[in-house]
Amino acid sequence: MTPPTRKKSERRSDALSRERIVEAAVDLLDTAGESGLTFRALSERLATGPGAIYWHVAGKGELLAAATEHTVTTALAGGTDGPPEEIRAVALGLFDAIEGHPWLAAQLATQLSHHPSGPVALRVFETIGRQVYALDVPASSWFTATSALVHYILGAAGQHAANRMRARDLGPEADRDAYIDSVAQSWKQLDPGDHPFIRALADQGLDHDDRAQFLAGVDLIVAGMTDPLPFS
């Protein structure tokens, strides 16, 4: 006897699983962006019907939040011997995740600003905050120090990802060295009275390693954490 239709739907939904849906959503976001993440496209990718997906996820907002949480959790997995190495590892994990998933920077900003008590914001702050605590940072400075690190890491990584997207938009023929040189040359043409510092930077040259520069910023913040902050 053929089982009732509802039973078949239940078994298929169970086999599909929320985890498979979220992983497929991440893949779709990576290839098509947020605008390309639709339940129709997701259904085609999973070879199922929209109803099976709605069984596990209520809507696109929940799906984006779940994809963000999944990606951040993966980025923050593992660990080292402790700070400051752990802070650098966490920072690079998020840097690489944001670089590899162009949609992630905007979603992280949304999660931290709109859902500060949500799983993504809590995981990021808890992971970094534990290392701030382990550095013996004065308790009165915990929030300020952790916030400074979080905002720098996400902001700098997001800007780097935006630069990478811009480079991709310019096409494969774009040359990074030529672009950096053109920026330096334009800075050198600035009025020396209005922009003495920018002109001095241009004279030094603007070539740099993005990851090394990013980590240098992390190290600068960590180096200033052991004394009470003046505004704590």
C-alpha positions, 0 to 999 in steps of 0.5 A: 500500500502506498503511504499517505502523501504527508508521510512521504513529505515528512520523510523527504524533509527529514532526509533534506535536513536544515544543514543541507539547505544552509550549505546549499544556500551558502554555495548559492550566495557565493555564486549568485549573491544575495539577490540570487538566493531565492527559494526557487533557485534553492529548490532547483539546486537541491532537487526538491520542492519549496515546501520541503525547504519551508519545512526547515526555514521560514523565509529568506531572512532566516536563511541568510541568518543561518548561512551567516552563522554557519560561515562564521562558525566554520571560520572560528573553528579550531584554536591555538595556544592562546593570545595574541596568536589566537587573536591573529588566528581569529582575525585571519579566519574572519578575513579569509571568510569575508574574502571568500564569501563576498556577501558575508561582510554586509550580513555580518554588519546587519547581524551585529547592528540589528541582532546584537543578542543573536548567535552571530554577534554573540559568537564573534564577541565571545570568541574575541572577548575571551582572548582579550580577557586572557591578555589580562586587559583591565576589566574596565576596558573589556568592552572598549578593547573587544569592540575596537578589535571586532570593528577593526577586523570586520571593517578592514576585512570588509574593505579588502573584500570590496577591493577584491570585488572591484578588481574582479569587476575590472576584469582579468586584464587589470594589473594591481601594481599598475593600479597602485602606481596610478593612485600614487601618481595621483596623490603626488599631484595633490596640493602640498599645502592641503595634503602634505601627509598623503604626498609623503605616503605617495613618495614612499610607495603604496605597494603592500601585502594586504594580509600583512597590513591587516595583521599589523593593524590587529597587532597595533590594537593588541599592543595597546590593550595591557594598560587601562585605556584613557577613556575606560 
